[in-house]
Structures are given as C-alpha cells and as structure tokens.
Amino acid sequence: MKTPSGSARSEGPRPLAGLAAPPPRQRSLKRSQELKAEAERLIPSCSQTFSKGPTQFVQGVAPVFLARGQGSHVWDVDGNEYVDYPMALGPIILGHNYPAVTAAVIRQVQEGTAFSLPHPLEVELARLLVELIPCAQMVRFGKNGSDATSGAVRVARAYTGRDIIACCGYHGWQDWYIGTTTRSKGVPKAVQALTVPFQYNDSASLERIFAQHPGQVAAVIMEPVGVVEPEPGFLQAVQQLARREGALLIFDEIITGFRLALGGAQEYYGVVPDLACVGKAMANGLPIAAVVGRREVMELFDEVFFSFTFGGEAISLAASLATINEMRQKNVIGALWAMGGRLKDGYNALAAELGVGRYTECIGLAPRTVVTFKDETGAESLLLKSLFQQECLKRGVLFSGNHNVCYSHSDADIQHTLGAYRAAMEVLAEAIKAGDAAQRLEGEPVQPVFRRA
Ligand SMILES: Cc1ncc(COP(=O)(O)O)c(C=O)c1O
C-alpha cells in the first residue's frame, strides 16, 4: 500500500488534556428562518442537493442558508461564523475563495466563459489528468459526478454489448443507479433490474452476480474505498473477476480523486481500473467532472452520445487547472492526511476519555473521515448524531457527520473543533447516562438521505 508523498499517517490517539470546551455562542437564525419559509413555497426540499437540505441539520438550531466562505470558515445569512467540514460536500479542497483559483476564475470570466468551439484549456487539463491518473489515456469532461459515472456506464455497455451493471457505493442521481436505492420513485422497473449491487469487501457477492447473469455484465462500478478500507486483496480480486468475466472495471473516484492522492485511490492502492470517474475536488468548488480511462474504451465516445451545452465551459476548466497545479506545488495531499489524522485521532481520544467510544467513533482514511453514532444495541443513532450536531453548531462548528478537510484548515481550526467536540461529547455522555437525548434536542432529528432498497 502506497503512502502519498509527504503524508503524515495517523498514529493513534494523542492526549488532549487541558483542551478547552467552549460554551455555546449567542446566535440569531432569523434570516435563515425567513428564507426557509419562502423556500418552502418555492423550492421542493428547500435545496438542490439532498445532503444540504433541512432534513440533514437540526432545524431551529442549524443555519439553513450560508452566505459566504473564506478559507476553512463559512458565514450564514445571519452573520454567524463556523469552521466548515462538509466543504460543499467535498469540492472545496483548497479553501473557500482560495487566491490562486479565484484569480484564475476572474481571468477566465474576463476572456469569455463558454464558446462555440472547443477551448485550449480542454486539451491542457486532459493532458494533466493523463499525467496524474494511472488509468487515464483519454479524457471526457462533464459537470457533475453523475455525468461522469453515467457516461462511464454507457460507454462500458457500448464496449461490451452487455446491459447488466454491478455496483458498490453511491454513484449519483441517474436512473441506472438510484433505482437500486429507496429513492427510486420515478425510475422504471425495467431500468432498475439492470443494476445489481454487491457488498464491499465481499468478492463472493460479486461472483454471485456474474453467476446469475452469465455473459451479461458490462461493468463493475465501485467506490474503491469509502469509510471502510479494502481488505488485503479485495480490490485485486474484483479486478480479476471483472477481467475473467469480460466486464470492465470502473472506479468511481468522485470522492477519492484528488483527495487520497493526486492520482486517486488507484494510485494509493496500486490497482488500476479500465475507467475512472473524478469530480468534486478537481476544481475547488467549480462544477466539473471527468470520465478517464483506457484509450480503446474511451475512443468509443466518438459514437456514444455524451454531450452537453456546458461540457467544455471554460471557467471550471481554468479553476481545475489552477487547483491541481496548486495541489502539486504545495503538497496539499500531505497536508490533508496530516490535518485529517489529527482530527480523527483527537475525536477518538475524546470519545475514549469521556467514556462514549462505544457510541461514537471517527473512521475512514484521514483526508475524509466519517463520524458514526450508535445506540445501546449497536444500531445507527440519528438521535445521538443530531444532539452532537446541535452542540457543535452552537459552538461554531458546521458538523454534518463527516470531515472533508481542506488545505486551509489550520491548527487553530482543529484546536477549536476539538474543544467544541469535547463540549458536545460531554452533553452526549450525560444524555446517554440519563437516557434523555430526545429531550435535550432543540429541533427535529436529522433524517437518512436514502437506504439501499
Ligand atoms: C462516490 C460518488 N459518486 C458519484 C456522485 C455523484 O456526483 P454528483 O452529485 O456531483 O452528481 C457522488 C456524489 O456525492 C459520489 O459521492
């Protein structure tokens, strides 16, 4: 297993004695509430993205609208400041309003944003991705991660002449994938039947799909790593199975790309797929994604329809080049491993110290960690998660259950956050002891986005 250059791997919990637990801040959420009331009339779900909507934050305690970001901090529409951890669900890898990216964006806006012929930046960025991502020989750009995963699936079907897709992880909002989850309303049954999920770290569950659909599986698409690390040999076993069965292997690196390593999880784990999808972090918050992969497969995009008005929009291309170049020059990846590791170790040390390690844990690879909450029985507890979130929000930490650390997160941020976590965990510990978490909650608990059907 490869450690990205300069990275500081997490080395177990460090002592946190003396870390201050800040008191709750006085905040008004008046403007957020006013806008929410209007949004409820105008915008279904009040949001364009499920994970940003009111169901994911304790209403009455959480801001509903954010107005501004700078570095690792954001301000809500009432002027309250928070250390940001969702980071726009992952894209903000350098920081909000990061100077090198902002300058590139402004330059490009002044030169023109979208054109009627391709722009040279398309070639420049494609060249860079081919240099950095192990499987990349050719590149096509999209806007959202779902463009990339859906394009990869379509080209795999075209290449193999087969229809069935085996998937593992989350792959976006399109019919072919979302039909496998509980959010499948509106997806035709015939489409649902063509995608079959398998279990992570369980290659036998993938073998069963091949056995049930002999000669019909076009591709295995998977997040190479989520919060659980691959067991030794698992990714290689999946690759061998796909090869043996004549299916393509697609790594969905929408989260892992430009986060675990510049070349993504395929560089980190040394397993190279046929195709890969990148998005999120590649332009520090500007909308761009890409399908990359083996020439022989990618060339089929000459015939496979993958085309949209904003496909080669120039601002995001410029932002992506500026972002990736900055990441290369500054060893951003190393910083993400170091900061994320401190946060993870700090969280788990606090949980151990306060006796709640059974109920909550920070897991995953340091550049993106997830915090789990469980009840007495070991089942996921959205109630405890909500209570913890509530206490973090009151202390200036925007907590949604994961840490997408960015290059602008500072030692002071981590120190402040761990102080807020101590205070929130003290409340959690008291609530668990008294069995009164629900009574301590000052709003509706958060809800799951979806579950696997
Ligand atoms: C692993 C993974 N794949 C695909 C997607 C879809 O990307 P988008 O929401 O940009 O369409 C996401 C989004 O969260 C993701 O995490």
The ligand as an ORCA input file, in Angstrom:
! r2SCAN-3c Opt
* xyz 0 1
  C     -18.860      8.412     -4.977
  C     -19.799      9.356     -5.664
  N     -20.121      9.116     -6.942
  C     -20.936      9.922     -7.639
  C     -21.501     11.035     -7.038
  C     -22.427     11.906     -7.818
  O     -21.835     13.146     -8.002
  P     -22.745     14.445     -8.255
  O     -23.581     14.644     -7.025
  O     -21.734     15.531     -8.472
  O     -23.579     14.168     -9.465
  C     -21.195     11.335     -5.710
  C     -21.790     12.482     -5.040
  O     -21.771     12.645     -3.853
  C     -20.329     10.458     -5.001
  O     -20.016     10.675     -3.719
*
